[in-house]
């Protein structure tokens, strides 16, 4: 199809590149979701992958997240966070601040999946 407009992400070559970056970002997210295991140490990479996916979707015409994946991640990430965060001995209000950011990321990921699917 080639180029269909003047924007940086409105041509096949750029979107192929975006999809390659997206695949890298979502590989860990999908593996984490599919695994029956997971720990608090996995959450930073998973949430970074989700945030990258959101940015690519919102600004670079990347595909939307999968809704089933988003719903599974919401349950799994929050459960692990709540069960294991105290083992890291967070100081001050870090625990509450981090949870709020995690909730916001999960909400946005689910919303993007609902809008895109």
C-alpha positions in Angstrom: 0.0 0.0 0.0 2.9 2.4 0.6 2.3 5.9 1.8 -1.2 7.2 2.4 -0.5 10.5 4.1 2.4 12.8 5.2 2.6 11.8 8.8 5.6 9.9 10.2 3.4 6.8 11.0 1.2 6.9 7.9 3.2 4.6 5.7 3.9 0.9 5.6 7.6 1.1 6.4 7.0 3.1 9.5 4.2 0.8 10.7 6.3 -2.3 10.1 8.9 -0.7 12.3 6.3 0.2 15.0 5.0 -3.4 15.0 8.6 -4.7 15.4 9.0 -2.4 18.4 5.6 -3.4 19.7 6.5 -7.1 19.5 9.6 -6.5 21.6 7.6 -4.5 24.2 4.7 -7.1 24.4 6.7 -10.3 24.5 7.3 -10.1 28.2 3.8 -8.9 28.9 2.3 -11.9 27.0 4.7 -14.4 28.6 3.9 -13.1 32.1 0.2 -13.2 31.5 0.3 -16.8 30.2 2.5 -18.1 33.0 0.9 -19.4 36.1 3.9 -17.9 38.0 5.1 -14.4 38.5 6.5 -12.3 41.2 6.8 -8.7 42.3 10.2 -8.5 40.5 8.4 -9.2 37.2 6.0 -6.3 37.4 8.4 -3.4 36.5 9.1 -5.0 33.1 5.5 -5.9 32.5 4.2 -2.5 33.3 6.9 -0.8 31.2 5.9 -3.1 28.3 2.3 -2.1 28.8 3.2 1.6 28.9 5.2 1.3 25.7 2.3 -0.5 24.0 0.0 2.3 25.0 2.3 5.0 23.7 2.7 3.2 20.4 -1.0 2.7 20.1 -1.9 6.3 21.0 0.9 8.1 19.0 2.1 5.7 16.3 -0.9 3.9 14.9 0.1 0.6 16.6 -2.6 -2.1 17.2 -4.7 -1.9 20.4 -4.1 -4.3 23.3 -6.1 -7.5 23.5 -9.0 -7.2 25.9 -8.6 -10.7 27.4 -5.0 -10.0 28.0 -5.8 -6.6 29.6 -8.3 -8.2 31.9 -6.0 -11.0 32.9 -3.2 -8.6 33.6 -5.4 -6.4 35.8 -6.2 -9.3 38.1 -2.8 -10.9 38.1 -0.7 -7.7 38.5 -2.8 -6.3 41.4 -2.9 -9.6 43.2 0.9 -10.0 43.0 1.5 -6.4 44.0 -0.8 -6.6 47.0 0.5 -10.0 48.1 4.2 -9.2 47.7 4.9 -5.5 47.9 5.6 -5.6 51.7 8.5 -8.0 51.1 10.3 -5.2 49.5 9.9 -3.0 52.6 8.8 0.1 50.7 9.5 3.4 52.5 7.1 6.3 53.1 4.1 6.4 50.8 5.9 4.7 47.9 3.6 1.6 48.2 0.4 3.7 47.7 2.0 5.9 45.0 3.2 2.9 43.0 -0.1 1.1 43.3 -1.9 4.2 42.0 0.4 4.3 39.0 -0.1 0.6 38.4 -3.9 1.0 38.6 -3.8 3.9 36.2 -1.7 2.0 33.7 -4.0 -1.1 33.9 -7.1 1.1 33.5 -5.6 2.8 30.4 -4.5 -0.5 28.9 -8.0 -2.0 29.4 -9.6 1.2 28.0 -7.4 1.1 24.9 -8.3 -2.6 24.4 -12.0 -1.8 24.7 -11.8 1.1 22.2 -9.6 -0.7 19.8 -11.4 -4.1 19.7 
